Amino acid sequence: MNFLDVENRRAIIDRRALADRIGGLRASKKLNGEAAAILRGALEYGRAEIAKRLTEAPGNGRAAAQATAFLHDQLVRLAYDFVTERVLERPHDRITWDAPIHSVDDVLALPFAPRVLNVKPSRFGPLRRLFEFYEWCDANDVSMYGGGQFELGIGRVQIQELASLFHADMPNDVAPPAFNAPEIPQGVQEPPLPPPQAFGTKP
């Protein structure tokens, strides 16, 4: 969402000033509570400012909604930065990427070297680019876990076969469609399922 239309954004929330306040907190058992108090205060202050604007212009509900979205966006960013920089031990080991990964070049452009990556084959385009990614991950000791994008027909079976070949021991989210139903139909084969064969000619 574009927040450029929100008027006087810093009057709602000044993210830089809040980041400085949170960054200045001393490490202690009270750290999380103190940071939460700062964020809670910023939320209340921002809500009061938005309510004031809506009182002055009661017909401008769209602007109030956009301002509220901006407030929440800034608070989430502050909370994320605090958790990854101050709370988690070795946070880089806990972070993976999904949507931005379409090639090895995308991996090399990441802000730090990953330990594990999500792979959705349909995002990679040519099969050669996908296999280059598999080869790079293997050579650089980067683990992978598979995901799907509601593939139809043979496409779903193909991502299952790729997962069984390249990262069978990871928490892949590539189950056959039947397992995504609210209630699993009768007669569906119980896991673990045998690796499917979707490429080439079956013997």
C-alpha positions as CSV (number, residue, x, y, z in Angstrom):
1,M,0.0,0.0,0.0
2,N,1.2,3.5,-0.9
3,F,1.1,5.8,2.2
4,L,2.3,9.0,0.4
5,D,-1.3,10.4,0.5
6,V,-1.3,10.3,4.3
7,E,-0.9,13.9,5.5
8,N,1.7,14.8,8.1
9,R,2.7,11.2,8.7
10,R,5.1,12.0,11.5
11,A,2.3,13.5,13.5
12,I,0.8,10.0,13.5
13,I,4.0,8.1,14.2
14,D,7.6,9.0,14.0
15,R,9.3,5.7,13.3
16,R,12.8,7.1,13.4
17,A,12.4,8.7,16.8
18,L,10.8,5.5,18.2
19,A,13.6,3.3,16.7
20,D,16.1,5.5,18.5
21,R,14.2,5.2,21.8
22,I,13.9,1.4,21.5
23,G,17.6,1.2,20.4
24,G,18.6,3.1,23.5
25,L,17.0,0.5,25.9
26,R,19.5,-1.4,28.0
27,A,19.6,-5.2,27.7
28,S,17.9,-6.6,30.8
29,K,15.0,-8.8,31.8
30,K,12.7,-5.8,31.4
31,L,13.8,-5.2,27.8
32,N,10.8,-6.8,26.1
33,G,8.3,-5.1,28.4
34,E,9.9,-1.7,28.0
35,A,9.9,-2.0,24.2
36,A,6.3,-3.2,24.2
37,A,5.4,-0.2,26.3
38,I,6.9,2.2,23.8
39,L,5.1,0.6,20.9
40,R,1.8,0.5,22.9
41,G,2.2,4.2,23.6
42,A,2.9,5.0,20.0
43,L,-0.2,3.0,19.0
44,E,-2.4,4.9,21.4
45,Y,-0.9,8.3,20.4
46,G,-1.4,7.5,16.7
47,R,-5.0,6.4,17.2
48,A,-5.7,9.6,19.1
49,E,-4.3,11.7,16.2
50,I,-6.3,9.8,13.7
51,A,-9.5,10.2,15.7
52,K,-8.9,13.9,16.0
53,R,-8.6,14.2,12.2
54,L,-11.7,12.2,11.7
55,T,-13.6,14.5,14.2
56,E,-12.4,17.5,12.2
57,A,-13.4,15.9,8.9
58,P,-16.1,13.2,9.6
59,G,-16.7,12.6,6.0
60,N,-13.1,11.6,5.3
61,G,-13.2,8.0,6.5
62,R,-11.0,6.8,3.6
63,A,-8.2,9.0,4.9
64,A,-8.7,7.7,8.4
65,A,-8.5,4.1,7.2
66,Q,-5.3,4.8,5.2
67,A,-3.7,6.6,8.2
68,T,-4.6,3.6,10.4
69,A,-3.0,1.3,8.0
70,F,0.1,3.5,7.9
71,L,0.3,3.5,11.7
72,H,0.0,-0.3,11.9
73,D,2.6,-0.7,9.1
74,Q,5.2,1.4,11.0
75,L,4.6,-0.4,14.3
76,V,5.0,-3.8,12.6
77,R,8.3,-2.7,11.1
78,L,9.5,-1.4,14.5
79,A,8.5,-4.6,16.2
80,Y,10.2,-6.7,13.5
81,D,13.4,-4.8,13.8
82,F,13.4,-5.1,17.6
83,V,12.8,-8.8,17.6
84,T,15.4,-9.6,14.9
85,E,18.1,-7.3,16.2
86,R,17.6,-7.5,20.0
87,V,15.6,-10.5,21.0
88,L,16.5,-13.4,18.8
89,E,20.0,-15.0,19.2
90,R,21.7,-15.3,15.8
91,P,18.5,-14.2,14.0
92,H,20.0,-14.8,10.5
93,D,19.8,-18.6,11.2
94,R,16.0,-18.2,11.7
95,I,15.2,-16.3,8.6
96,T,14.3,-17.8,5.2
97,W,12.9,-16.4,1.9
98,D,10.0,-17.4,-0.2
99,A,8.4,-15.0,-2.8
100,P,11.6,-13.1,-3.8
101,I,13.4,-16.3,-5.0
102,H,13.3,-16.9,-8.7
103,S,16.9,-17.7,-9.5
104,V,20.4,-18.0,-8.1
105,D,20.9,-14.3,-8.7
106,D,18.0,-13.5,-6.4
107,V,19.8,-15.6,-3.7
108,L,23.1,-13.8,-4.2
109,A,21.2,-10.4,-3.8
110,L,19.9,-11.3,-0.4
111,P,21.2,-9.1,2.5
112,F,23.0,-12.2,4.1
113,A,23.7,-15.8,3.2
114,P,20.7,-18.0,3.9
115,R,20.8,-21.4,5.7
116,V,17.4,-22.6,4.2
117,L,15.2,-21.4,1.3
118,N,11.8,-22.1,0.1
119,V,11.5,-23.3,-3.5
120,K,8.4,-23.0,-5.6
121,P,9.4,-24.5,-9.0
122,S,6.7,-22.6,-10.9
123,R,8.4,-19.3,-10.0
124,F,11.7,-20.2,-11.7
125,G,10.5,-20.3,-15.3
126,P,12.8,-22.5,-17.4
127,L,13.7,-25.9,-15.9
128,R,17.4,-25.1,-16.4
129,R,17.1,-22.1,-14.0
130,L,15.4,-24.3,-11.4
131,F,18.2,-26.9,-11.7
132,E,20.8,-24.3,-11.4
133,F,19.2,-23.2,-8.2
134,Y,19.2,-26.8,-6.9
135,E,22.9,-27.2,-7.8
136,W,23.9,-23.9,-6.2
137,C,22.1,-24.8,-2.9
138,D,23.7,-28.2,-2.8
139,A,27.2,-26.7,-3.5
140,N,26.7,-24.1,-0.8
141,D,25.1,-26.2,1.9
142,V,21.8,-24.4,1.8
143,S,18.8,-26.5,2.7
144,M,15.5,-26.3,0.8
145,Y,11.8,-27.0,1.5
146,G,9.2,-27.1,-1.2
147,G,5.9,-25.2,-1.6
148,G,3.1,-25.1,-4.2
149,Q,1.0,-22.5,-5.8
150,F,-2.2,-24.5,-6.4
151,E,-0.8,-26.2,-9.4
152,L,-3.2,-28.1,-11.6
153,G,-3.0,-31.6,-13.1
154,I,0.5,-32.8,-13.8
155,G,2.1,-29.7,-12.3
156,R,1.2,-30.7,-8.8
157,V,2.7,-34.2,-9.3
158,Q,5.8,-32.6,-10.7
159,I,6.6,-30.5,-7.7
160,Q,6.0,-33.6,-5.5
161,E,8.6,-35.5,-7.5
162,L,11.1,-32.6,-7.4
163,A,10.6,-32.5,-3.6
164,S,11.2,-36.2,-3.3
165,L,14.4,-35.9,-5.3
166,F,16.0,-32.8,-3.8
167,H,14.7,-32.2,-0.3
168,A,12.6,-35.2,0.8
169,D,13.7,-34.8,4.4
170,M,12.4,-31.2,4.8
171,P,8.9,-29.9,5.8
172,N,7.6,-29.7,2.2
173,D,4.1,-28.2,1.6
174,V,3.4,-30.1,-1.6
175,A,0.8,-32.6,-0.6
176,P,-1.7,-34.0,-3.2
177,P,-4.8,-31.8,-3.4
178,A,-6.9,-34.3,-1.5
179,F,-4.9,-33.6,1.7
180,N,-5.8,-29.9,1.5
181,A,-9.6,-30.6,1.7
182,P,-11.4,-29.7,5.0
183,E,-12.1,-33.4,5.4
184,I,-9.8,-36.0,3.7
185,P,-11.9,-38.2,1.4
186,Q,-12.2,-41.9,2.1
187,G,-9.8,-44.1,0.1
188,V,-6.9,-41.6,0.1
189,Q,-3.6,-43.4,0.6
190,E,-2.1,-43.0,4.0
191,P,1.3,-41.2,4.2
192,P,4.1,-41.7,3.8
193,L,3.4,-41.7,0.1
194,P,5.7,-43.3,-2.5
195,P,7.6,-40.8,-4.7
196,P,5.5,-39.9,-7.8
197,Q,6.9,-40.1,-11.3
198,A,5.8,-37.0,-13.3
199,F,8.8,-36.6,-15.7
200,G,9.6,-38.8,-18.6
201,T,8.0,-42.1,-19.6
202,K,7.0,-44.6,-16.9
203,P,8.6,-48.0,-17.2
